[in-house]
Amino acid sequence: MPVSFCAEGDRRIILWAAILASSMGFIDSSVTSIALPAMREALGASLPQAQWINASYLLAVSSLVLVGGAMGDRFGIARIFSLGILVFVAGSLACAFALTPEQMIAARAAKGVGAALMVPGSMAMVSRAYPRDERGRALGLWAAASTLTTALGPVLGGMFVTWGGELGWRLVFALNLPLGLIALWLVHGRTPGDIGKPGVRVDLPGAALATLGLGLMAWALTEAAAPLWVAPAAMASLLAFVAWEAIAPAPMLRLGLFRNRTLAVTNVVTFVLYFALNGVMFYLPMTAVSAWGVSALEVTAAFLPISILIGVMSAPAGRMADRWGAGPLMAVGSALVAIAYAGLWHFAPDGQFWTHVVPFTALAGLGLGLVVAPLTAAAMQGAEDGEQGAASGVNNAVARVAGLIAVALLGRMAASAYGPGAPGFGVTGDTAEHLAATGAAFGTVALTASLMAALAAVLALLVARPTR
């Protein structure tokens, strides 16, 4: 493969195609969380079905994202990238026209498959389009633009849902059609050097076992009435996945990566912290809209500080991590997240969105701003030369698996804390009993997330300092 697989004049066009495509993937989860209360009401979805609307997407991405990268190497990055866009856009249109919860769950799963093919290829395309001495600046532009769109996505979604009702949330999904078509048009015919490598193997058995194991685990955690065999079958499938990865000729997850303590601990910190983050960010909009009288547009005030502070603080946090090590920054940032979520737990019964919730989510954003760049740096530090890409992919997959498990488990805990009364957690109501039960349910989510973030802070201290 040559250093650059496209003409010099096409590099910036490739960059914009990658930005458009990756932005669609990055904003999906946050926009869906904000739109979910309106979607749930329009589709008549139960709480477990609402969880599966989110979980089906995360399940597909977390199970297939590593395979998606390998398929790009095998068949050509631009080809798989373009295929991912097509699948993602088709899934988005299916979401826009879904009439039942089951249709929405299937459409979201299709979007997850598309994202697993599309997102790994976006950064790889930029890396291969630019020569080494220009690659850092190009990736910086990609990251900055992606951060901006991630921050603006929930705001646009909130506006559509608040002012457009059911039509609004359907338009949120339909907007991916023009974005995806523009990205496809930009990349078409501009990568003649992207010929792939016929000898590269793709670990399809590993992907199948991972999907089966994670899917059964999500079923066991989400559904209280799941058959007794589901949990043991999930464990058996995941153990079979690990056993296969140990002997597979081209494993999607090379187990030898985890012999390095820094890499192993970093991924545990990633799992624990992103469990906390995804749990709160998924159930906060549902709580605010259904019980606190907050509109979908107002809910974005709880998301914006996180995106903005991560974007603003990533560069200085990265420099501080180079100087003092990633562990202390990760520990301090995770501790701030733990304090913020403890505040949400304490004030959840009051339901004061602007005076209590928004300030604490801003504090969580400050903590995450200290964590994200050092966390990535620690994952890269723990990888051997030539395996940084694999380490980054594993870290990304771990974060998504954490979100999958968090939404499943915390939803079940919230439903239990809410109790058997009507209308149920996440369903709009204005009685005093509903407000109290919803406060107790979300308080359970926030407290659990706070404890997990505190655990992440303790574990982060085990991350070794880089040797100079």
Secondary structure as the mmCIF struct_conf table of DSSP 4:
data_model
#
loop_
_struct_conf.conf_type_id
_struct_conf.id
_struct_conf.beg_label_comp_id
_struct_conf.beg_label_asym_id
_struct_conf.beg_label_seq_id
_struct_conf.end_label_comp_id
_struct_conf.end_label_asym_id
_struct_conf.end_label_seq_id
BEND BEND1 VAL A 3 VAL A 3
BEND BEND2 PHE A 5 CYS A 6
HELX_RH_3T_P HELX_RH_3T_P1 GLU A 8 ASP A 10
HELX_RH_AL_P HELX_RH_AL_P1 ARG A 11 LEU A 43
TURN_TY1_P TURN_TY1_P1 GLY A 44 GLY A 44
HELX_RH_AL_P HELX_RH_AL_P2 LEU A 47 PHE A 75
HELX_RH_AL_P HELX_RH_AL_P3 ILE A 77 ALA A 96
TURN_TY1_P TURN_TY1_P2 PHE A 97 PHE A 97
BEND BEND3 THR A 100 THR A 100
HELX_RH_AL_P HELX_RH_AL_P4 PRO A 101 ALA A 129
BEND BEND4 TYR A 130 TYR A 130
HELX_RH_AL_P HELX_RH_AL_P5 ARG A 132 ALA A 174
TURN_TY1_P TURN_TY1_P3 LEU A 175 LEU A 175
HELX_RH_AL_P HELX_RH_AL_P6 ASN A 176 VAL A 187
TURN_TY1_P TURN_TY1_P4 HIS A 188 GLY A 189
TURN_TY1_P TURN_TY1_P5 PRO A 192 GLY A 193
TURN_TY1_P TURN_TY1_P6 PRO A 198 GLY A 199
HELX_RH_AL_P HELX_RH_AL_P7 LEU A 204 THR A 222
TURN_TY1_P TURN_TY1_P7 ALA A 224 ALA A 225
TURN_TY1_P TURN_TY1_P8 LEU A 228 TRP A 229
HELX_RH_AL_P HELX_RH_AL_P8 VAL A 230 ILE A 247
BEND BEND5 PRO A 249 ALA A 250
BEND BEND6 MET A 252 LEU A 253
HELX_RH_3T_P HELX_RH_3T_P2 LEU A 255 ARG A 259
BEND BEND7 ASN A 260 ASN A 260
HELX_RH_AL_P HELX_RH_AL_P9 ARG A 261 ALA A 291
BEND BEND8 TRP A 292 TRP A 292
HELX_RH_AL_P HELX_RH_AL_P10 ALA A 296 VAL A 299
HELX_RH_3T_P HELX_RH_3T_P3 THR A 300 ALA A 302
TURN_TY1_P TURN_TY1_P9 PHE A 303 PHE A 303
HELX_RH_AL_P HELX_RH_AL_P11 LEU A 304 TRP A 324
HELX_RH_AL_P HELX_RH_AL_P12 ALA A 326 PHE A 347
TURN_TY1_P TURN_TY1_P10 ALA A 348 GLY A 351
HELX_RH_PI_P HELX_RH_PI_P1 PHE A 353 VAL A 357
HELX_RH_AL_P HELX_RH_AL_P13 VAL A 358 GLN A 381
TURN_TY1_P TURN_TY1_P11 GLY A 382 GLY A 382
BEND BEND9 ALA A 383 ALA A 383
HELX_LH_PP_P HELX_LH_PP_P1 GLU A 384 GLU A 384
TURN_TY1_P TURN_TY1_P12 ASP A 385 GLY A 386
HELX_RH_AL_P HELX_RH_AL_P14 GLN A 388 TYR A 418
BEND BEND10 PRO A 420 PRO A 420
BEND BEND11 ALA A 422 PRO A 423
TURN_TY1_P TURN_TY1_P13 PHE A 425 GLY A 426
BEND BEND12 VAL A 427 VAL A 427
BEND BEND13 THR A 431 THR A 431
HELX_RH_AL_P HELX_RH_AL_P15 ALA A 432 ALA A 460
TURN_TY1_P TURN_TY1_P14 LEU A 461 LEU A 462
BEND BEND14 VAL A 463 VAL A 463
HELX_LH_PP_P HELX_LH_PP_P2 ALA A 464 THR A 467
#
